[in-house]
Amino acid sequence: MIGENGNQLGVMLLSQALKLAQEAGLDLVEVAAQASPPVCRIIGFGKFKYEQEKRDRESRKHQHANKLKEIKLRLNIDPHDYETKLNHVREFLGEGMKVKISLYFRGRENARPEFGTELMRRVIRDLEGAGRAEVPPRQMGRGMTMIIGPVRGGVKKTPGAHQDEPAEELEE
């Protein structure tokens, strides 16, 4: 039994606990039903629900790992556009998100899927240190997809950084 101020009142009968709650003008809320004996607290039920929702919101705020972003590429992508999309992927990976890379073939491009495979390998090579392929490139119909996940403790490459300059370390 936990009192209204947060102090422990010890183990007591349910009738005694209900009587204490009524005297305080508050509710008796079961906090940990799976404990032996169950833990109850004297608190206003509305306040208890508010605090519980607040904890749930706070825990959901830090769940970036389950987010999936998608970047769409084309086979004949311009080098500048490729770099821009790669920078977006690095940014998402730096935030701890997974990225789905999609490549769609149109017309004659369907006859040469090996060009798409080469482009996907190039993406994996260019993202080395920031992310790794969790689902390797695979072709399904007119498209090719793969999923890249962040590397924990890896190196974050900054846009415009030269090869001989040291890159920033990722924070965990």
C-alpha positions in Angstrom: 0.0 0.0 0.0 1.3 3.4 -1.0 -0.1 6.6 0.6 -1.2 9.8 -1.0 2.2 11.4 -0.4 4.1 8.5 -1.9 5.1 7.0 1.5 4.7 3.2 2.0 2.0 2.2 4.4 2.8 -1.5 4.4 0.7 -4.6 3.7 -3.0 -4.3 4.8 -6.4 -5.6 4.2 -8.5 -4.4 1.3 -11.2 -3.0 3.6 -8.6 -1.0 5.6 -7.1 0.4 2.4 -10.5 1.4 1.0 -11.3 3.1 4.4 -8.1 5.1 4.2 -8.8 6.2 0.6 -12.4 7.3 1.5 -11.1 9.3 4.5 -8.6 11.1 2.2 -11.4 11.7 -0.3 -9.4 9.9 -3.0 -9.5 6.6 -4.9 -7.7 3.3 -4.3 -5.9 2.4 -7.6 -4.2 -0.9 -8.3 -0.7 0.0 -9.6 1.0 -3.4 -10.0 -1.5 -6.2 -10.1 1.2 -8.8 -11.0 3.2 -8.2 -7.8 2.7 -10.4 -4.8 0.9 -9.0 -2.9 -0.7 -6.5 -5.4 0.4 -2.9 -5.0 -2.3 -0.2 -4.5 -2.0 3.5 -4.2 -4.2 6.2 -2.8 -4.5 8.8 -5.5 -7.2 10.6 -7.5 -8.1 8.4 -10.5 -8.1 11.3 -12.9 -4.6 12.3 -11.8 -3.5 8.7 -12.2 -4.8 8.4 -15.7 -3.2 11.8 -16.7 0.2 10.7 -15.4 -0.1 7.3 -17.1 -0.9 9.0 -20.5 1.9 11.5 -20.0 4.4 8.6 -19.5 3.0 6.8 -22.6 3.4 10.0 -24.7 7.0 10.4 -23.5 7.9 6.8 -24.4 6.3 7.1 -27.9 8.3 10.3 -28.5 11.6 8.4 -28.5 10.6 5.6 -30.8 12.2 6.4 -34.1 13.5 2.9 -34.8 10.1 1.8 -36.0 9.8 4.6 -38.6 10.4 3.8 -42.2 11.2 6.5 -44.7 11.2 5.9 -48.5 13.4 7.3 -51.1 12.6 6.7 -54.8 15.3 6.6 -57.4 15.3 6.3 -61.2 17.8 4.4 -63.2 19.1 7.4 -65.2 19.3 9.8 -62.2 21.4 12.9 -62.5 24.6 12.9 -60.3 23.5 16.0 -58.4 20.0 14.5 -57.7 21.7 11.2 -56.6 23.9 13.1 -54.1 20.8 15.1 -52.8 18.8 11.9 -52.2 21.9 10.2 -50.6 22.2 13.2 -48.2 18.5 12.8 -47.3 19.1 9.1 -46.6 22.1 9.9 -44.4 20.0 12.4 -42.5 17.2 9.8 -41.8 19.8 7.2 -40.8 21.4 9.7 -38.4 18.0 10.1 -36.7 17.9 6.4 -36.2 15.2 5.7 -38.9 15.2 2.9 -41.5 15.1 3.8 -45.2 13.5 1.9 -48.0 15.2 2.6 -51.3 12.9 2.0 -54.3 14.0 1.9 -57.9 11.3 1.7 -60.7 12.0 0.6 -64.2 10.1 2.1 -67.2 9.9 0.8 -70.8 13.2 -0.5 -72.1 14.8 -0.3 -68.6 12.9 -3.5 -67.7 15.2 -5.4 -70.1 18.4 -4.5 -68.1 17.8 -5.1 -64.4 21.5 -5.5 -63.9 21.9 -1.7 -64.2 19.4 -1.4 -61.3 21.4 -3.9 -59.2 24.6 -1.9 -59.9 22.9 1.4 -58.8 21.7 -0.3 -55.6 25.2 -1.6 -54.9 26.5 1.9 -55.4 24.0 3.3 -52.9 25.2 0.6 -50.3 28.8 1.5 -51.0 28.2 5.3 -50.7 26.3 4.8 -47.4 29.0 2.6 -45.8 29.5 3.7 -42.2 26.2 5.5 -41.9 23.9 2.5 -42.8 23.9 -1.1 -43.8 21.5 -3.1 -46.0 19.1 -5.0 -43.8 17.1 -6.3 -46.7 19.3 -6.7 -49.8 18.2 -5.4 -53.2 15.5 -7.6 -54.7 13.5 -7.2 -57.8 9.7 -7.5 -57.7 7.9 -6.8 -60.9 8.8 -3.5 -62.4 10.7 -2.3 -59.3 13.6 -3.1 -57.1 13.6 -2.4 -53.4 16.0 -2.7 -50.4 15.9 -1.5 -46.8 18.8 0.2 -45.2 19.1 0.5 -41.4 21.3 2.8 -39.3 24.7 1.5 -38.0 25.1 2.0 -34.3 28.4 3.7 -33.3 29.2 4.2 -37.0 30.6 7.3 -38.7 28.2 9.9 -40.0 29.3 11.4 -43.3 28.5 15.1 -43.6 27.5 16.5 -46.9 30.4 18.1 -48.8 33.0 16.4 -46.6 36.1 15.4 -48.5 37.6 11.9 -48.3 40.8 13.1 -46.5 38.9 15.1 -43.9 37.8 13.3 -40.7 34.1 12.6 -40.4 32.0 13.2 -37.3 31.3 10.4 -34.9 27.7 9.4 -34.3 26.3 10.1 -30.8 24.5 7.2 -29.1 
